[in-house]
């Protein structure tokens, strides 16, 4: 977990499941509630993500929306985590970036 003046970045661990999903959600909500101006959830190091991981992302997005805070999810271009998020339709609900640098650039861009 990293927090700067411009955003908080939460990197998912290698595996996200029932055993750690709630703790990860607590971290994401903690970043948002502490006043992070934006949130990036980074899944590039995650090799397994079940519905608990999707729940973390969805509930984080709901909290970010409540607070008026932009949120981006960084997904690998391929692999099981990407397939799970594609099947779940995550791209229809959250902004997706291929890497943290791209997400940061998008957050820094002026809003229309």
C-alpha positions as CSV (number, residue, x, y, z in Angstrom):
1,X,0.0,0.0,0.0
2,X,1.4,3.4,-1.0
3,X,-0.1,6.8,-0.6
4,X,1.1,10.1,-2.2
5,X,-0.4,13.5,-2.6
6,X,-2.0,12.5,-5.9
7,X,-3.3,8.9,-5.1
8,X,-3.3,5.8,-3.0
9,X,-2.0,2.6,-4.6
10,X,-3.1,-0.7,-3.3
11,X,-1.3,-3.8,-4.8
12,X,-3.2,-7.0,-4.5
13,X,-1.1,-9.9,-3.1
14,X,-0.3,-12.9,-5.2
15,X,-3.6,-14.7,-4.2
16,X,-6.9,-13.1,-3.2
17,X,-9.6,-15.3,-1.8
18,X,-11.8,-15.8,1.3
19,X,-8.8,-15.8,3.6
20,X,-7.7,-12.3,2.8
21,X,-10.4,-10.5,0.9
22,X,-11.9,-8.6,3.8
23,X,-8.5,-7.4,5.0
24,X,-7.7,-6.1,1.5
25,X,-11.0,-4.3,1.3
26,X,-10.3,-2.7,4.7
27,X,-7.0,-1.4,3.3
28,X,-8.7,0.0,0.2
29,X,-11.5,1.7,2.2
30,X,-8.9,2.9,4.7
31,X,-7.0,4.7,1.9
32,X,-10.2,6.3,0.6
33,X,-11.5,7.3,4.0
34,X,-8.1,8.8,4.9
35,X,-8.6,11.4,2.1
36,X,-6.7,9.8,-0.8
37,X,-7.6,12.0,-3.8
38,X,-7.7,8.9,-6.1
39,X,-7.2,5.2,-5.8
40,X,-5.3,2.7,-8.0
41,X,-5.8,-1.0,-7.3
42,X,-2.9,-2.9,-8.9
43,X,-3.5,-6.5,-9.8
44,X,-0.3,-7.0,-11.9
45,X,1.3,-9.2,-9.2
46,X,-1.9,-11.2,-8.5
47,X,-1.9,-14.7,-10.0
48,X,-5.2,-15.9,-8.4
49,X,-8.3,-13.9,-7.7
50,X,-11.7,-15.4,-6.9
51,X,-15.0,-13.7,-6.3
52,X,-13.6,-12.2,-3.1
53,X,-11.2,-10.1,-5.1
54,X,-13.9,-9.0,-7.4
55,X,-16.0,-8.1,-4.4
56,X,-13.1,-6.0,-3.1
57,X,-12.9,-4.1,-6.3
58,X,-16.6,-3.5,-6.6
59,X,-17.0,-2.4,-3.0
60,X,-14.0,-0.1,-3.3
61,X,-15.5,1.4,-6.4
62,X,-18.8,2.0,-4.6
63,X,-17.0,3.7,-1.7
64,X,-14.9,5.8,-4.1
65,X,-18.0,6.9,-6.0
66,X,-19.7,7.9,-2.7
67,X,-16.7,10.0,-1.9
68,X,-16.3,11.4,-5.4
69,X,-12.9,9.9,-5.7
70,X,-11.7,8.5,-9.1
71,X,-10.5,4.9,-9.1
72,X,-8.5,2.8,-11.6
73,X,-7.8,-0.9,-11.7
74,X,-4.5,-2.1,-13.2
75,X,-4.9,-5.5,-14.9
76,X,-2.4,-7.7,-16.6
77,X,-3.1,-8.1,-20.3
78,X,-3.5,-11.9,-20.0
79,X,-3.7,-14.7,-17.5
80,X,-6.3,-16.1,-15.2
81,X,-6.9,-12.9,-13.3
82,X,-7.6,-11.1,-16.5
83,X,-9.9,-13.9,-17.7
84,X,-11.9,-13.8,-14.4
85,X,-12.3,-10.1,-14.6
86,X,-13.3,-10.2,-18.2
87,X,-16.0,-12.9,-17.6
88,X,-17.3,-10.9,-14.6
89,X,-17.6,-7.8,-16.8
90,X,-15.4,-5.7,-14.5
91,X,-14.5,-3.4,-17.4
92,X,-18.0,-2.2,-17.6
93,X,-17.9,-1.0,-14.0
94,X,-14.4,0.4,-13.4
95,X,-11.7,2.2,-15.3
96,X,-9.0,-0.3,-16.4
97,X,-5.4,0.5,-17.2
98,X,-2.5,-1.8,-18.4
99,X,-0.1,-0.5,-15.8
100,X,0.2,1.9,-12.8
101,X,2.0,4.6,-14.9
102,X,-0.9,4.7,-17.3
103,X,-3.4,4.9,-14.5
104,X,-1.4,7.8,-12.9
105,X,-1.4,9.6,-16.2
106,X,-5.1,9.2,-16.6
107,X,-5.7,10.6,-13.1
108,X,-3.4,13.6,-13.8
109,X,-5.2,14.4,-17.1
110,X,-7.6,17.4,-16.8
111,X,-11.2,16.2,-16.5
112,X,-13.7,17.4,-19.2
